[in-house]
Structures are given as structure tokens and as C-alpha cells.
């Protein structure tokens, strides 16, 4: 270690030899080194740490840049660009000592030299300065650029990256061969976002460079959802005590934010070295493990290649260091220059004085070789390339101007002309062509290097990724396991809820509510499902399709109703067959004869309509089912109405009224007229607003059912049937006292009452209820109505036909009628009712009374005339006979 320190000390002294005569009084002349030429390029490098440490400075990597400039100018002097014009370039390099006052003094000297030959300078001035190369730091470049802009002297920086310097209104003569920090911060944001980090800290050195980087990084990070957990600004000036206190506070801030595992640093290399040492001291004071200081450090170009910042710490103690540096090339003339320097050793006549002085101050046998080795280990190839680009740009701009003029005469080439040539001309370096953009920058992108420890030494040149303006993202394979978040990621099915006043990166994870979902991590809000066709439970990561439901064939209730429907059809067919077989018997004839078959087959159709209420609804199915039931049941009720009118006719004692009713009583015409009116209702329903398939979206299902289209039309259809049923009920109720075995009135009354009651219950249920089993409600009512008619109208007659055959004969029928009329006569006599004799004079009525011993024929009943002498009895008997033979 002592040997290396001696080498560093001797190397700085060598630089002093290169600089030439170092002034003993710093307030009178700045240190410099010069070389003559037709045109002078000024150079400004921070070769020492400060003015007060001038005689005892430590090693500075910027010495490499001085050598790079000297080599680049020597190479350009040997190039065809200048040799063909027989002109040469010289240089005048001054040490800014990282001090603004020293930088201003050097700038004033450059401006004075630039005015040589213009009448403003003395006759003893040296060759004019046509361009300035420097400075390294943005703070110094900003100060220098303001002064050079007054005379439009071009200034090209090789490492000043502050964004403010791209403002051509304020710094019109400033240019640089590196991109501004806006691109560097964008690259860092892309890297952070790619790895899913959103809670990072930031450490900067106070000054234009650090604060500009902080401003742009914070803005770009916020747009990408990245939050700054803390920001530490390290002062560049102050007493040792104040500086130490500031660094300690910065370290405490870092440790107080343990979740911020990633720290972005736009700091000076010396500051980072102090930060690492203070972090170790803090760990030792608290007795913690060294692992607690590990972080992922994103290093800006200001220190990304300065491996010496680790001090006596290992890379394992620091953590991961990801360095962002300007792009470079594999081949550079500077490497060849170092090879030649090392090969010639102390015999190198160009820097012979430098090597002689260096040899006198060291006891090392081969000092040049050791110095070259140190240079190789600490140089930044990207910055060396930037210096070479700057020299090449100035050289070719001068050459382009001197092709058309005599440039050897002092004053024929002005700095502002060189500036114009730099802006518009393309130049070549190392076989590639470059040009400055409209901001005066050259943006080639960045190399991203991951520091690695190899045999105890840190390698800062392991490039693991690249970033350029044409590439929006890149992948860094290392450090993937690092988590740097204020809150754990919200899983799919959750969303972030940020508390008021906190960072957006600090949140709690809330489950998505029903019918909302999130299918990615860390979503700001849940997305809504398509509520018509999808649903999702609470905390869902996806939407589930709603189950389509309808009254299916597999439903047990549906199967039961279909079974009753099938049984009804079978029962009707059996009754129809029985009635056809016994069609000439009194019971069948009394039941209505051929009309019974019409009733039975209309019931078959009504039972079939029940089937259409089951299964997935279709448009045609929805239209047919109600129409089929409405028309078929209207046929049934119309036939029953005909039978009810027969009862009304039979009980009409007014002979004139009876005759009039008999003239208009046409059974089949009545049925056709009633059915035709119902058909008209249904056609109007279908034309105006027909039933259709409808889908109701429920929380987890989609219910498909048949919408009636117009509930008014549906109500009119049912109301019309109810009206017919009510007329049947009234007519039948009047004749409810006919002989029981042949009496239709009681059965009609009961069946119609059952129908009206069931549909009166159905209507409010159907209107107010909805759901899967709504079709079943109507199915039940239809089945009740159908079975009511079967049970009331046909089953009693089937019972007589099958099990009371003796009662299904003409004699039994006549006997029953006789007993009923005798009973009625006795009842009539007891009531004290008398009949006037004028009624007995009605011979025509008696003459046409039927004879019980002969077939019953209307108007011919001489035997009855003898037995039933009472006029009222004769009339009632006459009507009964007419009724049962219509």
C-alpha cells in the first residue's frame, strides 16, 4: 500500500512537470502546459482536488484525460485533414483545481488568447485559442460557458451532462460529446421499472449536476409509478465538521428506510467513498451485521467507473453496483499510445522531462511501467473516447474552413466560425461518423455495467446491458432477487388503495368487489366485468361467464309436470276411444255427442302446449305456446258453453222465449264464432307485439325465458277465456238441479269455478314473480284446468259407462226422468201454486206431449198428457225431453 501511495504521489508530480512552470504564487498565474501550433485548443481539467491542497494532492483520474487530449491532438496533426493543409494544432491546458475561481481565471486567459490578431491583444500574444475542451463537471462548465458565450468561443465538454447546458438560448456556444442527464435518468427509470422496483432513494452532490438529475429523475419516475423514499443532498463545501455531520445524516436516512433497497446516486466519487465508510461506521456502532448495509446502487457516469470508492470495504459489503457510462468502442488510439509509452520508457523524448522528474522522486526501478499500469486500471474508456471525439470535431471543423482560405495568417479564422462549422458539419472518428444534434449534444446511449469482484479486485467493465434512444427498455440479468417496494405487491384480484397524504407507492391491498376483477399485480383499480354476460366473486382475478339457466328438461319439477301432461294426453285418448265406442248410449248422447270429441282433442292440444313451456326458449316456441293454449282451450270452453246454453234453454218456461232461443241456438256456429274471436286476438298480438326470447341478467346467471311481448294482449286472451268460462258458470248454475246421473250443470259449474279460481290466483303471481320456475306456474294452472274438465265432465260418465251399465239405458233414463218430474210436481203442488184454466185450454201444448212408451219425440207425448195433467209438469217434462235429444 505504501508503494502504491508513493507511485500516486510521484505521478502527480509528473503531471506538474507536464504542466510546465507551476507558479509559486497561485494568485498571479494558473498552472498550465502548452504545445505550439497554428491554432490552439484550450483544455481545462480538474487535475487537483482544490487550491488549498495543491502541493499535496491525491491521484486524480483526470490526468488520463490530459494525456488523451495530448495524444488525440498529436494524432490529428498526423492525419490527412491537417497535413494536406500544412497546418498544425497546439494546446494550452490549465488546471481548474475543481475551483470556480480557478476556472474563471483560466477562462479569462483563454479569451485573451482567442482575441490575438484582432486588434484587442498585444503584439506579444501567442497563437489564438479557437476552441475550449472542458470542463469535466457541470458546475464548472456552466460558469465557463456563460463567459465564452459572450465571444461565441466554442466549448466542447467531454463529461458535463447537466440538462440545463442543452439550453441554446443561455449557452449558445456550449457543445458536448455526451448525452445530457435526461437520457441517463430515463435509462435508470427504465431499469427500475423493468425489475419491478418502485420505492427508491436518491443521493446527489449539491450543485447544478446533482439537482438537475434529481429534478428530471423525480419527474420521470413519477410518470412510471416510481416513488422517491428519500433524497439526500451532499454538500460540496463546508468545514470538515459540517461535512461529516451531513454525511452521517445521509447515512441515517438510508438506514431509516430499509424498504428502499435501491439507491440512485448522482454524486461525486469522493462523496460516495465517504458515504460507504460512514455506512460501515454506523453498522459497527450499532453492532449490526454488515449485510444490513447492502443495497443496489445505480451509479451515474460521475462515479460508475471509480472502483476506488469502496475503500477498505468489499463489494459483498456494499451490495450490487450498476454503473451507467457513456458508450465506448473497443479500439482506441489511446491504448496504442500507452503501449508506446510503456515500450519506450525513460527514452521517450516527448515527455523526457516528465519521466526524468518522476524517476528522481521514486526508488522504483521501472516508474513509467508502473504509471502506465495505474492509468490502465483507473481510466474510463468512454470518457477518453469523448475527449477524442471533441478533438476530432474541432480538427475537422477547422479543416473544412481552411480549405477555402489562408488560415496560417493570424486572425483569418475566428472562433465563432469554428462554432458554426461544428454545428453544421459531420465529422469522423475511429471509422465512424458523428454529428451534433440541434442541442449541441452527441447521444450514443449508455453502457450498463455491473461491478464484479475478481480475486479481491473490482471489475467495473462488465457490460451487461445497453441503452440507446432507439431502445425503450433493456434487461439486466443480475439483481433480480432484490425487492425495493414500500408495500408488497397486490396480487391479481386486489387493487391498491393509497392513504391520503402518503406516497402512491405506499398502499394497502383491497379485494375487488363482486363483478369486478384485476388480472395483474399492483393494479390501481379493479376493472368491471361485462355485467350482462359475466360475473366475478369478491377478490377475483378474472370474470366468469354467467351460467345460462332456463326451465330445462332435466329439472325434476319439469319432469313431473311433463309426466302429468303425458298422462293427461293418454287419459284423454282413452276417454275419446271409450266415447266413440259408446257413442249411441244415453250417457254419451247426453254429454254432448260429437262435441265431446271436439272437447277431448282440444284438451290434447292444450296438454301439448304445456310441453312448449320447457326447454331453452326459442323465438318460434315463445310465439306458439301461448297461442296454442289460448285457441285450444277456447275451443274447449266454447263447446262447454254450448252445453251450458242447452241447460239455459231447457229451463226456459216461457214458451215464446224458448222458441226464440231454439231458433238462434246453433251449437257448431257458436263454437266457430267464439274460436274465431280468440284467433283474431292472437293474430293482433303476434302482429303488434309478439312474444320473444328474453334474457335477464342475474348476479351469477343469465335467465332465458319467453317474454310475452304485450302483457295487455296476454291478459285479453286469458280474459276472453275467463269470460266464456264465467258465462258457462252462470248458465250451468241455473240448471244445477237436473237428475244427477245425467246432470251436466253441476260438473260444468265446478269445472268453471276451478278454472276461474286457478287463473285468478295465477295472474297476480305471474305479474309480480320472476325466475326460473315462472313457466312452471302457468304449466300448473293449465294442467289444473285440463284435469278439472276431464275430472268433472268425463270421468263420472266413464264411471257410469264402465261400472254402472244398467244406468246407461233408455229405460233407466226415462225412469229417472219420470221420478224427477213426479218429485218436482209434488213440490210444485205443495207450494200452493194454482194454474188458471186458460192455461189448460192450450190444447196444442198437451197434444204435443211425448209418450213414455214410445221413442221420445218433441211435440208427440200423448201418454204423458194423461199421466201429467198439470200444465207445469207437462212443460218441464217437455223441456227435458227436448234438452236431452238436441
Protein Blocks (a to p, Z undefined) as FASTA:
>chain_A
ZZmmmmmmmmmmmmmmmnopadfblklbccddddddfbdcdddddfbfbfklmmmcccdf
klmmmmmmmmmmmmmmmpmklmmnopacddddddeklpaklmmmmmmmmmmmmmgonlpa
cfkbccddfbdcddfblklmmmmmmmmmmnopacddfkbcbfklmmmklmmmbccfbdcf
klmmmmmmmmmmmnopabdcddddedjklmmmmmmmmmmmmmnopacfbdcdddfbdcfk
lmmmmmmmmmmmmmmmmmlmbccddddfklmmmmmmmmmmmmmmnopafklmgccddddf
klmmmmklnmmacfklnopaddddddddfbdfklmmmmmmmmnmmmlmklmmmmmmmmmm
pcbfblmlmmmmmmmmmpcfklmmmmmmmmmmmmmmmmmmmmmccfkbghiacfklmmmm
mmmpccdeehiacdddfkopacebjaddddddeehiacfkbcfbdcdfklmbdcdfehkl
pccdfbdcddehiacdddehiafkbccdddddehiacfbehifbdcdddfklgccdehia
bdcddddddddfklmklmmmmmmmmmmmmmmmmmmmmmmmmmmbmklmmnnpjmmmmmmm
mmmmmmmmmmmmgcjddfklmmmmmmmmmmmmmmmmmmmmmmmmmmmmmmmmblklmmmm
mmmmcfklmmmmmmmmmmmmmmmmmmmopcdddddddfkbccddddehiamlmmmmmmmm
mmmmmmmmmmmmmmmmgcfklmmklmmmmmmmmmmmmmmmmmmmmmmpgcjklmmmmmmm
mmmmmmmmmmmmmmmmmmmmmmmmmlmcfklmmmmmmmmmmmmmmmmmmnopacdfklmm
mmmlmmmpccfkbccdehiafklmmmmmcfklmmmmmmmmmmmmZZ
